[in-house]
């Protein structure tokens, strides 16, 4: 059995865990997911028990909040692991999470290999000083096995632990849901969402906050060649009202709209209607939204600060990587979109689909993880 310890249930992890469990069942094995909490502030999805096709446990505990840091202080984690007697433990939280520390301090009682699923990289590092760095180094050096989603994360781990044994485990999405069917139509989706048929549509899906670069993108957009461009910004956050006021003041409602927070079905419909997906993030370990867009055959405009940008965009064949989130770079890339025929954008979208289909399906990721686990079985 593989015991996975993670903070809360999320739709994308649930979809992956379901397939991982299916693949392990073929080998007379399984997973058991241990959740530290049911939800966290800012998470907009609900837990649906019927969607979890694997065994799971919710731990009891305390859940304080410290400026966007949510340490779950759980009771009974080690006793739960002793009862399960897993063959492996996979830590799928942050390096400084209380659950991570509990497991590492009690490795002798658990008596099985411990792996750490790390998405961190230097561009996504939130806190860094000599004291934090010292603790990070001590903790990561106390772990032997790692799985990471991209090359940036591998380099990050090896910086702190040169002897780490690392394999790749790309983050996945529900590719069945985020894939085109014969019933899907860009024109019909645009009509249903009252979007223009004659413009190149850019869709952004993210929280509207400082980290996601949404204000910088808007300010660059209005200075670009936008005659034939139209942007749909999906999401909510601290800058929602600011963006709304800017759009009204600049009289750009014919070129830029805010949808607010949407459910998965509506997000999918807007992505189908889009010509290209954009993510101008200033810091993101391993964003999932560009993977979802790629499965829907969209070219990508993604910041270099996204951990998986170089894994998703190859030689500008299916999009562009924004070097820095500054006006000059953003305008240059937005103008590239404006100058590219929509038919060519469709060809680029086909390339996006091939890239994610080759490496980012849940089944392939599951099989890769299982292969790694079998190599390190106790």
Secondary structure as GFF3:
##gff-version 3
##sequence-region A 1 378
A	DSSP	beta_strand	2	6	.	.	.	ID=ss1
A	DSSP	alpha_helix	11	25	.	.	.	ID=ss2
A	DSSP	beta_strand	31	35	.	.	.	ID=ss3
A	DSSP	three_ten_helix	49	51	.	.	.	ID=ss4
A	DSSP	beta_strand	55	58	.	.	.	ID=ss5
A	DSSP	beta_strand	60	63	.	.	.	ID=ss6
A	DSSP	beta_strand	72	75	.	.	.	ID=ss7
A	DSSP	alpha_helix	77	84	.	.	.	ID=ss8
A	DSSP	beta_strand	88	92	.	.	.	ID=ss9
A	DSSP	alpha_helix	98	105	.	.	.	ID=ss10
A	DSSP	alpha_helix	107	110	.	.	.	ID=ss11
A	DSSP	beta_strand	113	118	.	.	.	ID=ss12
A	DSSP	three_ten_helix	122	124	.	.	.	ID=ss13
A	DSSP	alpha_helix	130	140	.	.	.	ID=ss14
A	DSSP	beta_strand	145	148	.	.	.	ID=ss15
A	DSSP	alpha_helix	151	160	.	.	.	ID=ss16
A	DSSP	beta_strand	165	168	.	.	.	ID=ss17
A	DSSP	alpha_helix	186	192	.	.	.	ID=ss18
A	DSSP	beta_strand	200	205	.	.	.	ID=ss19
A	DSSP	three_ten_helix	210	212	.	.	.	ID=ss20
A	DSSP	alpha_helix	214	221	.	.	.	ID=ss21
A	DSSP	beta_strand	229	234	.	.	.	ID=ss22
A	DSSP	alpha_helix	240	249	.	.	.	ID=ss23
A	DSSP	beta_strand	256	260	.	.	.	ID=ss24
A	DSSP	alpha_helix	264	273	.	.	.	ID=ss25
A	DSSP	beta_strand	276	279	.	.	.	ID=ss26
A	DSSP	alpha_helix	289	295	.	.	.	ID=ss27
A	DSSP	beta_strand	299	303	.	.	.	ID=ss28
A	DSSP	alpha_helix	309	312	.	.	.	ID=ss29
A	DSSP	beta_strand	319	322	.	.	.	ID=ss30
A	DSSP	alpha_helix	327	339	.	.	.	ID=ss31
A	DSSP	alpha_helix	342	359	.	.	.	ID=ss32
A	DSSP	alpha_helix	362	375	.	.	.	ID=ss33
###
